[in-house]
Amino acid sequence: MRSDALTAPVFGGDRASRSADGARMAALPTAPALATSGAGVAAARSAPLDAPGTRPALSAPAGEKPVLIDVAAAPLRAGDGASPAREPGAQLQLGKLQQGLDYLDRLAAAMQQLKGGLSETLARQTPPSATLGGQVDQLRQLWSQRSREAGGRVDAELQAAPEDGAARQRFKLRGLDLAVLQQGGKETLRLQLPGQPQESGAPGKATVIAVSLDGEGTQQQLQALTKALSPAGLSVQAQGTEIVFSVTESQWPALRDGLTLRGEGKRFPSGQPVRALLEPAPDALQPQRWDLKEATGQRQALGQLLQAQPKVAQARARLHEQLESAARPAPSMAPEQAGALAGALAGALSGAEYSDVGALLPALRGMHRQRVRQLLSP
């Protein structure tokens, strides 16, 4: 049996968790092939998958070979279209996206109110009113709760988190930029990353990463950094002459307070590891630093609001796209297609070798009769 004819599990449902097994289930006949393949696929077995003492025949009729099939991946539930919400973790993903959108809506409303209050105060050249003070307090509180209230879908720069990841913190490592990579000759840089706090509150095990720098070719150096740091969850990219790192916001506090490094005396000092100086990217909004008693501070706050509003709109549009994509129904399979597929499976197994059946069995583990009936029911 070939291993390249099927690209996804046949039985639908939790497709991601069975993709590895599905790739091995290849030697299955298509419905048209069943009609012309001869005695080797003529009989279909009707015994339930979990019936004791049953297994397919292990030899094909003389002179015939099992017919191969290429079955398109599709859920077996018919009619209504399988909802992505049934996939593992989908409800949590949808909930976080909705939470992020709700947070951005509340943030946009608070920003608009404060912008109006600041504009009016500056135009009239009057002292800040109690109403303006309340608007500032509301925005400060909302911004301080961003990480939790946005469900981890919006970072401090008001960028939407990637669809398959969480909000990230970008930062620079002082003393390491593109110019430094290209000078100094060969050197091994060792970074010790602190372990993440455990549920018990105890610190996790630290990780030591060695990066070999040869002072030749910026792109090669960046690739070396990326390859070394990627397993620890850090990403690397060049922005102008700077090197910008990023890590998930949940990892940032431990990394900020505990990252150490040691070089060989060329770019970084040798000997005992020293504390790395990390410079986080500035927040898109910094209401905790605003001083609105004077017109200068009011203009500064107003400028931040004007710059942040388009970012909020872009982040909201991105999250809305992710929500629509996550909620889009998956293609369904009609009852007659499901019946033909079941017959195709039985026909293929009736002429399979033992090794072929062995490759199929892991995908059927835990697939009991009630589950199959549920999947096949309209």
MIPA-435865 format. One record per residue (C-alpha): residue number from 1; residue in three letters; x, y, z. Coordinates in Angstrom, 1 decimal, padded with zeros to 4 digits. Layout:
BEGIN
+-------+--------+--------+--------+--------+
: rokol : drense :      u :      v :      w :
+-------+--------+--------+--------+--------+
:   NUM :    ALA :      X :      Y :      Z :
...
+-------+--------+--------+--------+--------+
REM end
This chain:
BEGIN
+-------+--------+--------+--------+--------+
: rokol : drense :      u :      v :      w :
+-------+--------+--------+--------+--------+
:     1 :    MET :  000.0 :  000.0 :  000.0 :
:     2 :    ARG :  001.2 :  003.5 : -000.8 :
:     3 :    SER :  001.6 :  006.2 :  001.9 :
:     4 :    ASP :  001.0 :  009.2 : -000.4 :
:     5 :    ALA : -002.5 :  008.7 : -001.5 :
:     6 :    LEU : -004.3 :  010.1 :  001.5 :
:     7 :    THR : -003.5 :  013.4 :  003.2 :
:     8 :    ALA : -005.9 :  013.4 :  006.2 :
:     9 :    PRO : -007.8 :  011.0 :  008.5 :
:    10 :    VAL : -010.7 :  009.4 :  006.8 :
:    11 :    PHE : -013.0 :  009.4 :  009.8 :
:    12 :    GLY : -013.2 :  013.3 :  010.2 :
:    13 :    GLY : -013.7 :  014.7 :  013.6 :
:    14 :    ASP : -010.4 :  015.7 :  015.3 :
:    15 :    ARG : -008.5 :  015.8 :  012.1 :
:    16 :    ALA : -005.4 :  017.5 :  013.5 :
:    17 :    SER : -004.9 :  014.9 :  016.2 :
:    18 :    ARG : -005.0 :  012.0 :  013.7 :
:    19 :    SER : -003.1 :  013.6 :  010.8 :
:    20 :    ALA :  000.0 :  011.4 :  011.3 :
:    21 :    ASP : -002.1 :  008.2 :  011.3 :
:    22 :    GLY : -004.1 :  009.4 :  008.3 :
:    23 :    ALA : -001.0 :  009.8 :  006.2 :
:    24 :    ARG : -000.4 :  006.1 :  006.5 :
:    25 :    MET : -004.0 :  005.1 :  005.4 :
:    26 :    ALA : -003.4 :  005.1 :  001.6 :
:    27 :    ALA : -004.4 :  001.9 : -000.1 :
:    28 :    LEU : -008.1 :  002.5 : -000.2 :
:    29 :    PRO : -010.3 :  002.2 : -003.3 :
:    30 :    THR : -012.4 :  005.0 : -004.7 :
:    31 :    ALA : -016.1 :  004.4 : -005.3 :
:    32 :    PRO : -015.7 :  004.2 : -009.1 :
:    33 :    ALA : -012.8 :  001.8 : -008.7 :
:    34 :    LEU : -015.0 : -000.5 : -006.7 :
:    35 :    ALA : -017.2 : -001.1 : -009.6 :
:    36 :    THR : -014.5 : -002.3 : -011.9 :
:    37 :    SER : -011.8 : -003.8 : -009.6 :
:    38 :    GLY : -013.2 : -007.4 : -009.6 :
:    39 :    ALA : -013.6 : -009.9 : -006.8 :
:    40 :    GLY : -010.9 : -008.4 : -004.7 :
:    41 :    VAL : -013.2 : -005.5 : -003.7 :
:    42 :    ALA : -016.6 : -007.1 : -004.3 :
:    43 :    ALA : -017.5 : -007.9 : -000.7 :
:    44 :    ALA : -018.0 : -005.3 :  002.0 :
:    45 :    ARG : -017.7 : -006.2 :  005.7 :
:    46 :    SER : -020.6 : -005.0 :  007.8 :
:    47 :    ALA : -019.2 : -006.0 :  011.3 :
:    48 :    PRO : -018.9 : -003.0 :  013.7 :
:    49 :    LEU : -015.4 : -001.7 :  014.2 :
:    50 :    ASP : -015.4 : -002.7 :  017.8 :
:    51 :    ALA : -016.9 : -006.1 :  017.5 :
:    52 :    PRO : -014.8 : -008.7 :  019.2 :
:    53 :    GLY : -013.1 : -011.4 :  017.2 :
:    54 :    THR : -013.4 : -009.7 :  013.8 :
:    55 :    ARG : -010.7 : -008.6 :  011.4 :
:    56 :    PRO : -010.4 : -008.3 :  007.7 :
:    57 :    ALA : -009.0 : -011.0 :  005.5 :
:    58 :    LEU : -005.3 : -010.8 :  005.1 :
:    59 :    SER : -004.9 : -012.0 :  001.5 :
:    60 :    ALA : -006.2 : -010.9 : -001.9 :
:    61 :    PRO : -007.7 : -013.2 : -004.4 :
:    62 :    ALA : -005.2 : -014.8 : -006.8 :
:    63 :    GLY : -004.0 : -012.5 : -009.5 :
:    64 :    GLU : -005.5 : -009.4 : -008.1 :
:    65 :    LYS : -003.9 : -006.5 : -006.2 :
:    66 :    PRO : -005.7 : -004.1 : -003.7 :
:    67 :    VAL : -007.0 : -001.0 : -005.5 :
:    68 :    LEU : -005.6 :  002.3 : -004.4 :
:    69 :    ILE : -007.7 :  005.3 : -003.4 :
:    70 :    ASP : -007.1 :  009.0 : -003.0 :
:    71 :    VAL : -009.9 :  010.2 : -000.6 :
:    72 :    ALA : -010.3 :  013.9 : -000.1 :
:    73 :    ALA : -010.2 :  014.9 :  003.6 :
:    74 :    ALA : -013.7 :  015.8 :  004.8 :
:    75 :    PRO : -015.8 :  015.4 :  008.0 :
:    76 :    LEU : -018.3 :  012.6 :  007.8 :
:    77 :    ARG : -021.2 :  014.6 :  009.3 :
:    78 :    ALA : -023.6 :  015.5 :  006.6 :
:    79 :    GLY : -025.8 :  018.4 :  005.7 :
:    80 :    ASP : -025.1 :  021.1 :  008.2 :
:    81 :    GLY : -021.4 :  021.4 :  007.6 :
:    82 :    ALA : -019.0 :  020.6 :  010.4 :
:    83 :    SER : -018.4 :  023.5 :  012.6 :
:    84 :    PRO : -014.8 :  024.4 :  013.5 :
:    85 :    ALA : -016.1 :  024.9 :  017.1 :
:    86 :    ARG : -016.1 :  021.1 :  017.4 :
:    87 :    GLU : -012.4 :  020.9 :  016.9 :
:    88 :    PRO : -010.2 :  020.6 :  020.0 :
:    89 :    GLY : -009.5 :  024.1 :  021.5 :
:    90 :    ALA : -011.7 :  025.8 :  018.9 :
:    91 :    GLN : -014.1 :  027.2 :  021.5 :
:    92 :    LEU : -011.3 :  028.6 :  023.5 :
:    93 :    GLN : -009.8 :  030.2 :  020.4 :
:    94 :    LEU : -013.1 :  031.8 :  019.4 :
:    95 :    GLY : -013.7 :  033.0 :  022.9 :
:    96 :    LYS : -010.3 :  034.7 :  023.0 :
:    97 :    LEU : -010.8 :  036.4 :  019.6 :
:    98 :    GLN : -014.2 :  037.7 :  020.8 :
:    99 :    GLN : -012.6 :  038.9 :  024.0 :
:   100 :    GLY : -009.9 :  040.7 :  022.1 :
:   101 :    LEU : -012.5 :  042.4 :  019.8 :
:   102 :    ASP : -014.5 :  043.5 :  022.8 :
:   103 :    TYR : -011.5 :  045.0 :  024.5 :
:   104 :    LEU : -010.5 :  046.9 :  021.4 :
:   105 :    ASP : -014.0 :  048.3 :  021.1 :
:   106 :    ARG : -013.9 :  049.5 :  024.7 :
:   107 :    LEU : -010.4 :  050.9 :  024.3 :
:   108 :    ALA : -011.4 :  052.8 :  021.1 :
:   109 :    ALA : -014.4 :  054.3 :  022.9 :
:   110 :    ALA : -012.3 :  055.5 :  025.9 :
:   111 :    MET : -009.7 :  056.9 :  023.6 :
:   112 :    GLN : -012.2 :  058.8 :  021.6 :
:   113 :    GLN : -013.8 :  060.3 :  024.7 :
:   114 :    LEU : -010.4 :  061.4 :  026.1 :
:   115 :    LYS : -009.4 :  062.8 :  022.7 :
:   116 :    GLY : -012.5 :  065.0 :  022.7 :
:   117 :    GLY : -011.8 :  066.1 :  026.3 :
:   118 :    LEU : -008.2 :  067.0 :  025.6 :
:   119 :    SER : -009.1 :  068.9 :  022.4 :
:   120 :    GLU : -011.7 :  070.9 :  024.2 :
:   121 :    THR : -009.4 :  071.7 :  027.1 :
:   122 :    LEU : -006.6 :  072.9 :  024.7 :
:   123 :    ALA : -009.0 :  074.9 :  022.6 :
:   124 :    ARG : -010.4 :  076.8 :  025.6 :
:   125 :    GLN : -007.0 :  077.0 :  027.4 :
:   126 :    THR : -008.7 :  076.1 :  030.7 :
:   127 :    PRO : -007.4 :  073.9 :  033.6 :
:   128 :    PRO : -008.3 :  070.2 :  033.3 :
:   129 :    SER : -011.8 :  069.5 :  034.5 :
:   130 :    ALA : -012.9 :  066.7 :  036.7 :
:   131 :    THR : -014.5 :  065.0 :  033.7 :
:   132 :    LEU : -011.2 :  065.0 :  031.9 :
:   133 :    GLY : -009.6 :  063.5 :  035.0 :
:   134 :    GLY : -012.2 :  060.7 :  035.0 :
:   135 :    GLN : -011.6 :  060.0 :  031.3 :
:   136 :    VAL : -007.9 :  059.7 :  031.9 :
:   137 :    ASP : -008.4 :  057.3 :  034.9 :
:   138 :    GLN : -010.7 :  055.1 :  032.8 :
:   139 :    LEU : -008.1 :  054.8 :  030.0 :
:   140 :    ARG : -005.3 :  054.1 :  032.5 :
:   141 :    GLN : -007.2 :  051.3 :  034.1 :
:   142 :    LEU : -008.3 :  049.8 :  030.8 :
:   143 :    TRP : -004.7 :  049.9 :  029.5 :
:   144 :    SER : -003.3 :  048.3 :  032.6 :
:   145 :    GLN : -005.7 :  045.4 :  032.2 :
:   146 :    ARG : -004.8 :  044.9 :  028.5 :
:   147 :    SER : -003.1 :  041.6 :  028.7 :
:   148 :    ARG : -005.9 :  039.9 :  030.6 :
:   149 :    GLU : -008.9 :  041.7 :  029.2 :
:   150 :    ALA : -007.8 :  041.2 :  025.6 :
:   151 :    GLY : -007.4 :  037.5 :  026.0 :
:   152 :    GLY : -003.8 :  037.6 :  024.9 :
:   153 :    ARG : -004.8 :  038.7 :  021.4 :
:   154 :    VAL : -003.4 :  042.3 :  021.5 :
:   155 :    ASP :  000.1 :  043.3 :  022.4 :
:   156 :    ALA :  001.5 :  046.5 :  024.0 :
:   157 :    GLU :  002.2 :  048.0 :  020.5 :
:   158 :    LEU : -001.5 :  047.5 :  019.6 :
:   159 :    GLN : -000.7 :  044.7 :  017.1 :
:   160 :    ALA : -003.0 :  041.7 :  016.8 :
:   161 :    ALA : -001.4 :  038.4 :  017.9 :
:   162 :    PRO : -000.8 :  035.9 :  015.1 :
:   163 :    GLU : -003.6 :  033.5 :  014.4 :
:   164 :    ASP : -001.6 :  030.5 :  015.8 :
:   165 :    GLY :  000.1 :  032.3 :  018.7 :
:   166 :    ALA : -000.2 :  034.7 :  021.5 :
:   167 :    ALA :  000.7 :  038.4 :  022.0 :
:   168 :    ARG :  004.4 :  039.0 :  022.0 :
:   169 :    GLN :  006.8 :  041.4 :  023.6 :
:   170 :    ARG :  009.5 :  042.9 :  021.3 :
:   171 :    PHE :  012.8 :  044.0 :  022.7 :
:   172 :    LYS :  016.4 :  044.8 :  021.9 :
:   173 :    LEU :  019.5 :  043.4 :  023.5 :
:   174 :    ARG :  021.8 :  046.3 :  024.3 :
:   175 :    GLY :  025.2 :  045.8 :  022.7 :
:   176 :    LEU :  024.0 :  043.5 :  019.9 :
:   177 :    ASP :  023.1 :  045.0 :  016.6 :
:   178 :    LEU :  023.9 :  044.3 :  012.9 :
:   179 :    ALA :  027.2 :  046.2 :  013.1 :
:   180 :    VAL :  028.4 :  044.1 :  016.1 :
:   181 :    LEU :  027.6 :  040.9 :  014.2 :
:   182 :    GLN :  029.9 :  041.9 :  011.4 :
:   183 :    GLN :  032.9 :  042.6 :  013.5 :
:   184 :    GLY :  035.1 :  041.0 :  016.2 :
:   185 :    GLY :  035.9 :  037.7 :  014.4 :
:   186 :    LYS :  034.7 :  034.3 :  015.7 :
:   187 :    GLU :  033.1 :  034.1 :  019.1 :
:   188 :    THR :  030.7 :  031.8 :  020.9 :
:   189 :    LEU :  028.0 :  033.7 :  022.7 :
:   190 :    ARG :  026.3 :  031.8 :  025.6 :
:   191 :    LEU :  022.9 :  033.0 :  026.8 :
:   192 :    GLN :  021.3 :  031.6 :  029.9 :
:   193 :    LEU :  017.5 :  031.8 :  029.7 :
:   194 :    PRO :  015.7 :  031.6 :  033.1 :
:   195 :    GLY :  013.1 :  028.9 :  033.5 :
:   196 :    GLN :  009.5 :  029.9 :  033.5 :
:   197 :    PRO :  007.7 :  029.8 :  036.9 :
:   198 :    GLN :  006.0 :  026.5 :  037.7 :
:   199 :    GLU :  002.5 :  026.1 :  039.0 :
:   200 :    SER :  004.0 :  025.6 :  042.5 :
:   201 :    GLY :  005.6 :  028.9 :  042.2 :
:   202 :    ALA :  009.1 :  027.5 :  042.0 :
:   203 :    PRO :  011.3 :  028.7 :  039.1 :
:   204 :    GLY :  011.8 :  026.3 :  036.2 :
:   205 :    LYS :  015.1 :  024.9 :  034.9 :
:   206 :    ALA :  017.3 :  027.4 :  033.2 :
:   207 :    THR :  018.4 :  026.8 :  029.6 :
:   208 :    VAL :  021.8 :  027.6 :  028.2 :
:   209 :    ILE :  022.1 :  028.4 :  024.5 :
:   210 :    ALA :  025.3 :  028.7 :  022.6 :
:   211 :    VAL :  025.5 :  030.8 :  019.4 :
:   212 :    SER :  028.6 :  030.7 :  017.2 :
:   213 :    LEU :  029.3 :  034.1 :  015.6 :
:   214 :    ASP :  031.9 :  034.3 :  012.8 :
:   215 :    GLY :  031.8 :  037.9 :  011.9 :
:   216 :    GLU :  031.0 :  037.1 :  008.3 :
:   217 :    GLY :  027.7 :  037.9 :  006.5 :
:   218 :    THR :  024.8 :  039.5 :  008.4 :
:   219 :    GLN :  022.2 :  037.1 :  007.0 :
:   220 :    GLN :  024.2 :  034.1 :  008.1 :
:   221 :    GLN :  024.5 :  035.5 :  011.6 :
:   222 :    LEU :  020.8 :  036.2 :  011.8 :
:   223 :    GLN :  020.1 :  032.7 :  010.7 :
:   224 :    ALA :  022.4 :  031.3 :  013.4 :
:   225 :    LEU :  020.7 :  033.4 :  016.1 :
:   226 :    THR :  017.2 :  032.4 :  014.8 :
:   227 :    LYS :  018.1 :  028.7 :  014.7 :
:   228 :    ALA :  019.6 :  028.8 :  018.2 :
:   229 :    LEU :  016.9 :  030.8 :  019.9 :
:   230 :    SER :  013.8 :  029.4 :  018.2 :
:   231 :    PRO :  013.5 :  026.3 :  020.4 :
:   232 :    ALA :  013.3 :  028.6 :  023.4 :
:   233 :    GLY :  010.4 :  030.6 :  021.9 :
:   234 :    LEU :  012.4 :  033.6 :  020.9 :
:   235 :    SER :  012.2 :  035.1 :  017.4 :
:   236 :    VAL :  014.8 :  037.3 :  015.7 :
:   237 :    GLN :  014.4 :  039.9 :  012.9 :
:   238 :    ALA :  016.3 :  042.8 :  011.5 :
:   239 :    GLN :  014.8 :  046.3 :  011.5 :
:   240 :    GLY :  017.2 :  048.8 :  009.9 :
:   241 :    THR :  020.5 :  048.5 :  011.7 :
:   242 :    GLU :  018.9 :  047.0 :  014.8 :
:   243 :    ILE :  018.2 :  043.4 :  015.8 :
:   244 :    VAL :  014.7 :  043.0 :  017.3 :
:   245 :    PHE :  013.9 :  039.9 :  019.4 :
:   246 :    SER :  010.4 :  038.9 :  020.6 :
:   247 :    VAL :  008.9 :  036.5 :  023.1 :
:   248 :    THR :  005.4 :  035.8 :  024.3 :
:   249 :    GLU :  004.2 :  038.2 :  026.9 :
:   250 :    SER :  003.9 :  035.4 :  029.5 :
:   251 :    GLN :  007.6 :  034.6 :  029.1 :
:   252 :    TRP :  008.8 :  038.3 :  029.1 :
:   253 :    PRO :  008.9 :  039.0 :  032.9 :
:   254 :    ALA :  011.2 :  036.1 :  033.7 :
:   255 :    LEU :  013.4 :  036.8 :  030.7 :
:   256 :    ARG :  013.6 :  040.5 :  031.4 :
:   257 :    ASP :  014.8 :  039.9 :  035.0 :
:   258 :    GLY :  017.0 :  036.8 :  034.5 :
:   259 :    LEU :  018.6 :  036.6 :  031.1 :
:   260 :    THR :  022.4 :  036.5 :  031.4 :
:   261 :    LEU :  025.1 :  036.1 :  028.7 :
:   262 :    ARG :  028.8 :  035.4 :  028.4 :
:   263 :    GLY :  031.1 :  035.9 :  025.4 :
:   264 :    GLU :  034.8 :  035.3 :  024.8 :
:   265 :    GLY :  036.0 :  038.9 :  025.3 :
:   266 :    LYS :  035.4 :  040.1 :  021.8 :
:   267 :    ARG :  031.8 :  041.3 :  021.6 :
:   268 :    PHE :  030.8 :  040.4 :  025.1 :
:   269 :    PRO :  032.9 :  039.9 :  028.3 :
:   270 :    SER :  034.2 :  036.4 :  029.2 :
:   271 :    GLY :  034.3 :  035.0 :  032.6 :
:   272 :    GLN :  031.2 :  035.0 :  034.7 :
:   273 :    PRO :  027.9 :  035.5 :  032.9 :
:   274 :    VAL :  026.6 :  039.1 :  033.2 :
:   275 :    ARG :  023.0 :  040.4 :  033.3 :
:   276 :    ALA :  021.8 :  041.1 :  029.8 :
:   277 :    LEU :  020.3 :  044.6 :  029.4 :
:   278 :    LEU :  017.0 :  044.3 :  027.5 :
:   279 :    GLU :  015.2 :  047.3 :  026.0 :
:   280 :    PRO :  011.5 :  046.6 :  025.5 :
:   281 :    ALA :  009.7 :  048.3 :  022.6 :
:   282 :    PRO :  007.7 :  051.3 :  023.9 :
:   283 :    ASP :  004.0 :  050.8 :  024.5 :
:   284 :    ALA :  001.7 :  052.4 :  021.9 :
:   285 :    LEU : -000.1 :  054.2 :  024.8 :
:   286 :    GLN :  001.6 :  055.3 :  028.1 :
:   287 :    PRO : -001.2 :  057.0 :  030.1 :
:   288 :    GLN :  000.6 :  056.3 :  033.4 :
:   289 :    ARG :  003.3 :  058.8 :  032.3 :
:   290 :    TRP :  000.9 :  061.6 :  031.2 :
:   291 :    ASP :  001.0 :  064.8 :  033.2 :
:   292 :    LEU : -002.1 :  066.8 :  032.0 :
:   293 :    LYS : -001.8 :  069.7 :  034.3 :
:   294 :    GLU :  000.0 :  071.8 :  031.7 :
:   295 :    ALA : -000.8 :  072.2 :  028.0 :
:   296 :    THR :  002.5 :  070.5 :  027.0 :
:   297 :    GLY :  001.5 :  067.3 :  028.7 :
:   298 :    GLN : -002.0 :  067.5 :  027.2 :
:   299 :    ARG : -000.5 :  067.9 :  023.7 :
:   300 :    GLN :  001.7 :  064.9 :  024.3 :
:   301 :    ALA : -001.2 :  062.7 :  025.4 :
:   302 :    LEU : -003.3 :  063.9 :  022.4 :
:   303 :    GLY : -000.5 :  063.0 :  020.0 :
:   304 :    GLN : -000.2 :  059.5 :  021.4 :
:   305 :    LEU : -004.0 :  059.0 :  021.0 :
:   306 :    LEU : -003.9 :  060.2 :  017.4 :
:   307 :    GLN : -001.1 :  057.8 :  016.6 :
:   308 :    ALA : -002.8 :  054.9 :  018.4 :
:   309 :    GLN : -006.2 :  055.1 :  016.9 :
:   310 :    PRO : -005.3 :  053.7 :  013.5 :
:   311 :    LYS : -003.4 :  050.9 :  015.2 :
:   312 :    VAL : -006.5 :  050.0 :  017.1 :
:   313 :    ALA : -008.5 :  049.9 :  013.9 :
:   314 :    GLN : -006.0 :  047.7 :  012.2 :
:   315 :    ALA : -005.8 :  045.3 :  015.1 :
:   316 :    ARG : -009.6 :  045.1 :  015.2 :
:   317 :    ALA : -009.7 :  044.3 :  011.4 :
:   318 :    ARG : -007.1 :  041.6 :  011.8 :
:   319 :    LEU : -008.9 :  040.0 :  014.8 :
:   320 :    HIS : -012.2 :  040.1 :  012.9 :
:   321 :    GLU : -010.5 :  038.3 :  009.9 :
:   322 :    GLN : -009.2 :  035.6 :  012.3 :
:   323 :    LEU : -012.6 :  035.2 :  013.9 :
:   324 :    GLU : -014.4 :  034.8 :  010.5 :
:   325 :    SER : -011.7 :  032.3 :  009.5 :
:   326 :    ALA : -012.0 :  030.3 :  012.7 :
:   327 :    ALA : -015.8 :  030.2 :  012.5 :
:   328 :    ARG : -016.1 :  029.3 :  008.9 :
:   329 :    PRO : -017.8 :  025.8 :  008.5 :
:   330 :    ALA : -015.6 :  023.0 :  007.2 :
:   331 :    PRO : -016.8 :  021.1 :  004.1 :
:   332 :    SER : -019.3 :  018.3 :  004.8 :
:   333 :    MET : -019.8 :  014.9 :  003.3 :
:   334 :    ALA : -023.2 :  013.7 :  002.1 :
:   335 :    PRO : -024.7 :  010.4 :  003.4 :
:   336 :    GLU : -024.2 :  008.7 :  000.1 :
:   337 :    GLN : -020.6 :  009.8 :  000.0 :
:   338 :    ALA : -020.1 :  008.5 :  003.5 :
:   339 :    GLY : -021.6 :  005.1 :  002.5 :
:   340 :    ALA : -019.5 :  004.8 : -000.5 :
:   341 :    LEU : -016.4 :  005.6 :  001.6 :
:   342 :    ALA : -017.3 :  003.0 :  004.1 :
:   343 :    GLY : -017.7 :  000.4 :  001.4 :
:   344 :    ALA : -014.4 :  001.4 : -000.1 :
:   345 :    LEU : -012.7 :  000.9 :  003.2 :
:   346 :    ALA : -014.2 : -002.6 :  003.7 :
:   347 :    GLY : -013.3 : -003.5 :  000.1 :
:   348 :    ALA : -009.7 : -002.4 :  000.5 :
:   349 :    LEU : -009.3 : -004.2 :  003.8 :
:   350 :    SER : -010.7 : -007.4 :  002.3 :
:   351 :    GLY : -007.6 : -007.8 :  000.1 :
:   352 :    ALA : -005.0 : -006.2 :  002.4 :
:   353 :    GLU : -001.8 : -007.8 :  003.7 :
:   354 :    TYR : -001.3 : -008.0 :  007.4 :
:   355 :    SER :  001.3 : -005.2 :  007.4 :
:   356 :    ASP : -001.2 : -002.9 :  005.6 :
:   357 :    VAL : -003.9 : -003.6 :  008.2 :
:   358 :    GLY : -001.3 : -002.9 :  010.9 :
:   359 :    ALA : -000.7 :  000.5 :  009.5 :
:   360 :    LEU : -004.4 :  001.3 :  009.7 :
:   361 :    LEU : -005.1 :  000.1 :  013.2 :
:   362 :    PRO : -003.6 :  003.1 :  015.1 :
:   363 :    ALA : -006.1 :  005.4 :  013.4 :
:   364 :    LEU : -009.0 :  003.2 :  014.5 :
:   365 :    ARG : -007.9 :  003.1 :  018.2 :
:   366 :    GLY : -010.8 :  004.3 :  020.2 :
:   367 :    MET : -013.2 :  004.5 :  017.2 :
:   368 :    HIS : -016.2 :  002.6 :  018.6 :
:   369 :    ARG : -019.5 :  001.8 :  017.0 :
:   370 :    GLN : -021.4 :  004.6 :  018.7 :
:   371 :    ARG : -018.8 :  007.2 :  017.5 :
:   372 :    VAL : -019.0 :  006.0 :  013.9 :
:   373 :    ARG : -022.8 :  006.1 :  014.0 :
:   374 :    GLN : -022.7 :  009.6 :  015.4 :
:   375 :    LEU : -020.3 :  010.8 :  012.6 :
:   376 :    LEU : -022.4 :  009.2 :  009.9 :
:   377 :    SER : -025.8 :  010.4 :  011.1 :
:   378 :    PRO : -027.3 :  013.3 :  009.1 :
+-------+--------+--------+--------+--------+
REM end
